[in-house]
């Protein structure tokens, strides 16, 4: 990839990672429009720069992400209950993360996820279907209550919703926020937990892709050139900065207006892409 292509794909990632429009889907479409060949390195690049964007969560929510519960545990708690009470925030993140570990490993090892990643038609179709759902999801789920607590059961439910996003075009952000709203959380609380859950999820996805690059069946150390490593670093930095700005805007917008505008956008983009594909046009730009 060129520096220009790297920056464009990273900007798209940063803008869309926390919006319910599918960052992976948009990167696949952008990659096709730019004519970037889908090599093992490029596939890994689209995953690894997502982790760069995710780090913006740690930066923006520093005080909330690195926290322990210092209030006394309820009387009569066992040592395990007291331990989980103290590490409550991380414990619920782990509970929500477990479904992605299981389903993600199955999908990755079977090659199913990689096959989806190469199919632009699947991305476009899921953009449309997800967009239609988002037109009505604010009506389907009440706004939730500020008093609703995030229990282990609710965290696990959100984790199950996150697994749906392994289909490119669904959007991890949309799936987890809707999952939170389905568990009676407010839009803001659901969005913020979605951000937090993205950290271990994308960290694991990045680690798995890096391991496959080095030790997988198609491992080839020749990709680790100075230019490729520079592209990875540049992509992560650009995605981090853009995502930081986009995330701050998104929480306020979602809280006030809900999903409808994003649903309309998804439908428009998906229909355009499907129209081009079904009419025999290529998404690859002609030089």
ZIJO-V468411 format. One record per residue. N is the residue number from 1. OMEGA is omega in radians with two decimals (* if undefined). Layout:
N	OMEGA
N	OMEGA
//
This chain:
1	3.07
2	3.10
3	3.13
4	-3.14
5	3.12
6	-3.10
7	-3.13
8	-3.13
9	3.14
10	3.09
11	3.11
12	3.10
13	-3.11
14	-3.13
15	-2.97
16	-3.07
17	-3.06
18	3.05
19	-3.08
20	-3.09
21	3.13
22	3.11
23	3.12
24	3.11
25	-3.14
26	3.11
27	3.11
28	3.12
29	3.13
30	3.12
31	3.13
32	3.13
33	3.14
34	-3.13
35	3.14
36	-3.12
37	-3.09
38	3.11
39	3.07
40	3.12
41	-3.12
42	3.09
43	3.12
44	3.14
45	-3.12
46	3.08
47	-3.03
48	-3.14
49	3.03
50	3.09
51	3.05
52	3.10
53	-3.11
54	3.14
55	3.09
56	3.07
57	-3.14
58	-3.14
59	-3.05
60	-3.09
61	-3.06
62	-3.06
63	-3.11
64	-3.11
65	3.12
66	-3.06
67	3.01
68	3.11
69	-3.06
70	3.08
71	-3.11
72	3.10
73	3.13
74	-3.14
75	3.11
76	-3.14
77	3.03
78	-3.13
79	3.12
80	3.11
81	3.12
82	3.12
83	-3.13
84	3.10
85	-3.13
86	-3.12
87	-3.01
88	-3.08
89	-3.11
90	3.11
91	-3.13
92	3.02
93	3.14
94	3.13
95	3.14
96	-3.08
97	-3.05
98	3.14
99	-3.14
100	3.11
101	-3.06
102	-3.09
103	-3.13
104	3.13
105	3.12
106	-3.13
107	-3.12
108	-3.09
109	3.13
110	-3.13
111	-3.09
112	-3.13
113	3.14
114	3.12
115	3.08
116	-3.10
117	-3.11
118	-3.04
119	-3.13
120	-3.13
121	3.08
122	3.12
123	-3.09
124	3.14
125	-3.14
126	3.04
127	-3.13
128	-3.11
129	3.10
130	3.11
131	3.10
132	3.11
133	-3.08
134	3.07
135	-3.04
136	-2.99
137	3.09
138	3.08
139	-3.11
140	-3.09
141	3.09
142	-3.07
143	3.13
144	-3.08
145	3.08
146	-3.10
147	-3.13
148	-3.13
149	3.09
150	3.13
151	3.09
152	-3.13
153	3.12
154	3.12
155	3.13
156	3.11
157	3.09
158	3.11
159	3.08
160	3.09
161	-3.11
162	-3.11
163	3.13
164	-3.07
165	3.06
166	2.98
167	-3.12
168	-3.12
169	3.14
170	-3.10
171	3.09
172	3.13
173	3.13
174	-3.07
175	-3.08
176	3.10
177	3.08
178	3.08
179	3.09
180	3.11
181	3.09
182	3.09
183	3.06
184	3.03
185	3.05
186	3.11
187	-3.10
188	-3.14
189	3.13
190	-3.14
191	-3.10
192	3.09
193	3.06
194	3.10
195	-3.11
196	-3.11
197	3.14
198	-3.06
199	3.12
200	-3.11
201	-3.09
202	3.06
203	3.13
204	3.14
205	3.12
206	-3.13
207	-3.13
208	3.13
209	3.11
210	3.11
211	3.12
212	3.10
213	-3.09
214	-2.98
215	-3.10
216	-3.12
217	-3.13
218	-3.11
219	-3.13
220	-3.07
221	-3.10
222	3.14
223	-3.03
224	3.10
225	3.08
226	-3.14
227	3.14
228	3.11
229	3.08
230	3.11
231	3.09
232	-3.14
233	3.13
234	3.14
235	3.13
236	-3.12
237	3.14
238	3.13
239	3.14
240	-3.08
241	-3.11
242	-3.14
243	3.14
244	3.14
245	-3.10
246	-3.09
247	-3.13
248	3.13
249	-3.01
250	-3.09
251	3.14
252	-3.12
253	-3.12
254	-3.14
255	-3.08
256	-2.92
257	3.13
258	-2.96
259	-2.91
260	-3.11
261	3.12
262	3.10
263	3.12
264	3.13
265	-3.12
266	-3.12
267	-3.14
268	-3.12
269	-3.12
270	3.14
271	3.12
272	-3.13
273	3.13
274	3.12
275	3.11
276	-3.11
277	-3.07
278	3.08
279	3.07
280	-3.14
281	3.08
282	3.08
283	-3.10
284	3.11
285	3.09
286	3.13
287	*
//
